[in-house]
Amino acid sequence: MIEIIEAEAAHDAEWNAFVAACPRASFYHRAEWRRVNESCFGHRTAYLAARVGGHLAGVFPIVQLKSVLFGNIACSLPFVNYGGPAAADDAVEEALLAAATRVCDRWQVDYLEIRSQRRLADSYPSSEHKVSMTVDLQADPDVLWNAFKGDHRKDIKRAYKNGFVAQFGGVDLLDEFYAILSESWRDLGTPIYQRRYLEAVLRAFPETTRLCVVRDAQGQPAAAAFCGHHRGVVEGMWLGMRDEARRQMVGYVLYWELIKDACERGYTTFHLGRSTTQSGGEVFKRKWNAYPTQLYWQYMLRTRTEVPQLNPDNRKYKLAIAAWRKLPLRVTQHIGPLIARSIP
C-alpha cells in the first residue's frame, strides 16, 4: 500500500537520504529548497512524500506562485532547471501525480508546471522547447581539452590573453556575483532575484554550492557563475557576463574554468544549464562537446486548455523586455525582485 504525506521539517533527513539514493532525483529535490522558497518569497509549498511499507519511496516538491501579473500557478520547481516526481517505481510516481492533482484542486491553481528530465504520463500536455546541455567529464581535464576542435582551443587561449583570472568561493563572492548577474540580466531584459534569495541558497547548501568569479586585467569582476553539486553531477544554475567582457570572449574563460574545476574535484557530469532549442546558447555550449538531453515541461491544466507561454520567447512580452533593458541598473535591482518572485 502506498501512503502519501506532506513532509515537514522533521522529515528532512529521511527525505534527503532518499534523494541521495534515487536515480531520478536531482540537487533541486533536496528538502532545503522548501525553506528557501518559503522564507525568501513567502510561497506556499507541498512536499509530497510516498511511503511503502514504512519506508520513503518517492518525493514530489511543489511550490505555489500567486500574483496579479501571472495568476495563481504551481510549479515543480520554480527558479531552477527541473523538479517533478522522483520515485522508486512507476506505481509510486502515479500515486504522487494523483496526490499533486488534489493539491492543485485545494490551492485552486490555474495549472501545475512539472519541469521533468523524463516524460511522465502521456495525458499531460508537454512543451519540449528546452534541453539540458551536458558534458561528460574526465578525471584529467586535458582529455577534454584535447577533444575540443582546434579552433575552439584557439579561442580559449585568445580569451586568456585578455588577462582574465578566475576565483572560486562561496558567500564571500556573492556581492561580485550579484553585481554581474544584475547587469547581465538587465541587458537581457530579465528581472533579477533579490540578493537574499541567492544568499539563502548558498547558506542552505554550504558544502554543495560554489561560485566562480572571473576578473579582468584590472581586477574588476567580468563574469560569474553559480553551481550546485549532487551525486557526481555539477548543475549550472545561474550565470552572467558584463557586455564589454563578453566582447573580449570572457565566456570562454568562465566555461573552461568551471569544467576544469569540476574535473579536478572528481565530478563525472556537468549540466551546463538549460537552453532553448536551436538558440545561440545551445550552439555555444556544443563547442564544449556538450550534448542535448530533452527536458519535458508537462502540465496539469485546471482552468485553461492550452499550454501556458510564460517565457521570454512569448511575443507579448517583447515590448516589456525591450523597455526593461533601458532601465537604470539600480531601478531593476529594486523592482526586479518584486516581479521575479512570481515568474517560475
Buried (B, 14 or more C-beta within 10 A) or exposed (E): EBEBEEBEEEBBEBBBEBBEEBEBBBBBBBBBBBBBBEEBBEBBBBBBBBBBEEEBBBBBBBBBBBEEEBBBBBBBBBBBBBBBBBBBEEBBBBBBBEBBEEBBEEBEBBBBBBBBBBEBEEEBBBBEBBBBBBBEBBEEBEEBBEEBEEEBBEBBEEBBEBBBBBBBBBBEBBEBBBBBBBBBBBBEBBBBBBBEBBBBBBBBBEEBBBBBBBBBEEEEBBBBBBBBBBBEBBBBBBBBBBEEBBEBBBBBBBBBBBBBBBBEEEBBBBBBBBBBEEBEBBEBBBBBBBEBEBBBBBBBBBEEEEBBEBBEEEEEBEEEBEEBBEBEBEEBBEBBBEBBBBBB
